[in-house]
Amino acid sequence: MNRKSIGLPIVLLLMILAACRSSKPVEPRFYLLEFPSERIQADTLEMLPYVLEILPVDVHPAFASHQIAIRERSHELRYFSNHQWAVRPGQSLTRFVAEYFARTEIFQKTDTRFWTMQPDFKLKTSVYQLEVVRERNDFLAFLSVEFQLISNHDGSVMFSHTAAKSRLLEKRNLNLFAEAINRLFFEELNYFARKVHFGLHSAQ
């Protein structure tokens, strides 16, 4: 074997090692579900004389972690490796709901926990799906959610609202996905809150 034949594999090995050293590791990106304060309208509703306790938002276990899910087939999910939620969806959406009612002032008092008083109602929120859906070359944001206003007197469901909504993203970008989920969640929560307000107001 001549020197040229020996030297060629060594050169290739050195080139590969140099390429590995020069390539930068992929940095993870984090996304946040948060209350969009600019979405609150100026026409505030009349305050109801009730106390509302906001229960922690219950997210299906498949979507409850920091991982962002993408649905590849009807029963197949995978998770993005370098794209994550900055805060677990259950925690961020609970804060979302609390801030919504604090800003709209639909109820006389709202909080996530009461120690010294008995609330009149409890708000239960269940998120069944929170995912990216791939359709050919497009990404869609998909949210399936249910809201229930529960009487603290007898445990009955006074009002409920269920929605399963999707929104096509302009491009395959997870920042646009997080923004779309924010908007979808706000729209359904706002619809439900107004439904509750007018229902309770007419019953007074």
C-alpha positions as CSV (number, residue, x, y, z in Angstrom):
1,M,0.0,0.0,0.0
2,N,1.5,3.4,-1.0
3,R,1.5,6.6,1.0
4,K,-1.3,8.1,-1.0
5,S,-3.7,5.3,-0.3
6,I,-2.9,5.5,3.4
7,G,-3.2,9.3,3.5
8,L,-6.6,9.6,1.8
9,P,-8.6,8.0,4.7
10,I,-6.8,10.1,7.2
11,V,-7.6,13.3,5.3
12,L,-11.3,12.3,5.1
13,L,-11.3,11.5,8.8
14,L,-9.8,14.9,9.6
15,M,-12.3,16.6,7.4
16,I,-15.2,14.9,9.2
17,L,-13.8,15.8,12.6
18,A,-13.4,19.4,11.6
19,A,-17.0,19.6,10.3
20,C,-18.2,18.1,13.6
21,R,-16.3,20.7,15.6
22,S,-17.5,23.6,13.4
23,S,-21.2,22.6,13.5
24,K,-23.1,24.4,16.2
25,P,-25.5,22.5,18.4
26,V,-29.2,23.2,17.8
27,E,-30.5,25.5,20.5
28,P,-33.9,24.7,21.9
29,R,-36.7,27.2,21.4
30,F,-39.4,27.9,23.9
31,Y,-43.0,29.1,23.4
32,L,-45.4,30.6,25.8
33,L,-49.2,30.5,26.1
34,E,-50.2,33.8,27.7
35,F,-53.2,36.1,28.0
36,P,-53.4,38.5,25.0
37,S,-54.3,41.7,26.9
38,E,-55.0,43.6,23.6
39,R,-57.9,41.3,23.0
40,I,-60.1,42.7,25.8
41,Q,-62.8,44.9,24.3
42,A,-63.8,48.3,25.7
43,D,-67.4,47.3,26.3
44,T,-67.1,45.8,29.7
45,L,-70.0,43.8,31.1
46,E,-71.9,44.6,34.3
47,M,-70.3,43.0,37.3
48,L,-72.2,40.0,38.7
49,P,-72.5,39.8,42.6
50,Y,-70.9,36.4,42.8
51,V,-67.6,34.8,43.8
52,L,-65.8,32.5,41.3
53,E,-63.1,30.0,42.0
54,I,-61.0,29.1,39.0
55,L,-59.9,25.4,39.2
56,P,-56.5,24.4,37.7
57,V,-56.9,23.7,33.9
58,D,-56.9,20.0,33.3
59,V,-54.8,19.1,30.2
60,H,-54.9,15.6,28.7
61,P,-51.6,13.8,29.7
62,A,-50.5,13.5,26.1
63,F,-50.3,17.3,25.8
64,A,-49.6,18.3,29.4
65,S,-45.8,18.2,29.4
66,H,-43.3,20.7,28.1
67,Q,-43.2,18.8,24.8
68,I,-45.2,20.2,21.8
69,A,-47.1,17.4,20.0
70,I,-47.6,17.0,16.3
71,R,-50.2,14.6,14.9
72,E,-48.8,12.7,12.0
73,R,-51.7,10.2,11.5
74,S,-55.1,9.6,13.1
75,H,-53.6,7.8,16.2
76,E,-49.9,8.8,15.9
77,L,-48.3,11.6,17.8
78,R,-44.7,12.7,17.8
79,Y,-43.0,15.5,19.7
80,F,-40.7,18.2,18.5
81,S,-37.2,17.7,19.9
82,N,-36.0,21.3,19.9
83,H,-39.3,23.1,20.4
84,Q,-41.0,23.2,23.8
85,W,-43.5,25.0,25.9
86,A,-41.7,27.4,28.3
87,V,-44.4,26.6,30.9
88,R,-46.5,23.5,31.1
89,P,-49.9,24.2,29.3
90,G,-51.9,23.5,32.4
91,Q,-50.1,26.1,34.5
92,S,-50.0,28.8,31.7
93,L,-53.7,28.3,30.8
94,T,-54.8,28.5,34.4
95,R,-53.0,31.9,34.7
96,F,-54.6,32.8,31.3
97,V,-58.1,32.1,32.7
98,A,-57.4,33.9,36.0
99,E,-56.1,37.0,34.2
100,Y,-59.1,37.0,31.8
101,F,-61.6,37.2,34.7
102,A,-59.5,39.7,36.6
103,R,-59.4,42.1,33.7
104,T,-63.0,41.7,32.6
105,E,-64.4,41.9,36.1
106,I,-67.5,39.9,35.2
107,F,-67.6,38.5,38.7
108,Q,-67.3,40.4,42.0
109,K,-64.3,38.4,43.0
110,T,-62.3,35.6,41.3
111,D,-59.3,33.7,42.4
112,T,-57.6,30.3,42.0
113,R,-58.1,29.5,45.7
114,F,-60.1,30.8,48.6
115,W,-59.3,30.4,52.3
116,T,-61.7,32.6,54.1
117,M,-64.9,32.6,52.0
118,Q,-67.0,30.1,50.1
119,P,-67.2,30.8,46.3
120,D,-70.6,30.7,44.6
121,F,-69.3,28.9,41.5
122,K,-66.3,27.0,40.3
123,L,-64.9,27.1,36.8
124,K,-63.6,23.8,35.4
125,T,-61.6,23.8,32.2
126,S,-60.6,20.7,30.4
127,V,-58.2,20.7,27.4
128,Y,-58.5,17.4,25.5
129,Q,-56.2,18.2,22.5
130,L,-53.5,20.9,22.0
131,E,-51.5,20.0,19.0
132,V,-50.0,20.8,15.6
133,V,-51.8,18.9,12.9
134,R,-49.9,18.1,9.7
135,E,-51.9,18.2,6.5
136,R,-49.7,17.5,3.5
137,N,-47.3,20.5,3.5
138,D,-49.4,22.6,5.9
139,F,-49.5,23.0,9.7
140,L,-52.7,23.6,11.6
141,A,-53.2,24.6,15.2
142,F,-55.8,22.4,16.8
143,L,-57.5,22.9,20.2
144,S,-60.2,20.9,21.8
145,V,-61.5,22.5,25.1
146,E,-64.5,22.4,27.4
147,F,-65.6,24.9,30.0
148,Q,-68.0,24.2,32.8
149,L,-69.5,26.6,35.4
150,I,-70.3,24.5,38.5
151,S,-72.6,25.5,41.3
152,N,-70.8,25.3,44.6
153,H,-74.1,24.8,46.3
154,D,-75.1,21.4,44.8
155,G,-72.3,20.6,42.4
156,S,-74.5,20.9,39.3
157,V,-73.2,22.2,36.0
158,M,-74.9,25.5,35.4
159,F,-73.4,26.3,32.0
160,S,-71.0,24.5,29.7
161,H,-69.3,25.1,26.3
162,T,-67.3,22.6,24.2
163,A,-65.3,23.5,21.1
164,A,-62.9,21.8,18.8
165,K,-61.3,24.4,16.5
166,S,-58.4,24.4,14.1
167,R,-56.6,27.3,12.4
168,L,-54.3,27.1,9.3
169,L,-50.9,28.6,9.9
170,E,-49.4,30.9,7.3
171,K,-46.3,28.9,7.4
172,R,-44.8,26.0,9.3
173,N,-43.7,28.1,12.3
174,L,-44.3,27.1,15.9
175,N,-44.4,30.7,17.1
176,L,-47.4,31.1,14.8
177,F,-48.8,27.9,16.3
178,A,-48.5,29.3,19.9
179,E,-50.1,32.5,18.8
180,A,-53.0,30.6,17.1
181,I,-53.6,28.5,20.3
182,N,-53.7,31.8,22.3
183,R,-56.3,33.2,20.1
184,L,-58.4,30.1,19.9
185,F,-58.4,29.7,23.6
186,F,-59.3,33.3,24.2
187,E,-62.1,33.2,21.7
188,E,-63.8,30.2,23.3
189,L,-63.2,31.4,26.8
190,N,-64.7,34.8,25.9
191,Y,-67.7,33.2,24.3
192,F,-68.3,31.0,27.3
193,A,-67.8,33.9,29.8
194,R,-70.4,36.0,28.0
195,K,-72.8,33.1,27.8
196,V,-72.4,32.7,31.6
197,H,-72.8,36.4,32.2
198,F,-76.0,36.8,30.3
199,G,-77.4,33.6,31.7
200,L,-76.7,34.5,35.4
201,H,-77.8,38.2,34.8
202,S,-81.2,37.2,33.4
203,A,-81.7,34.7,36.4
204,Q,-81.2,37.4,39.0
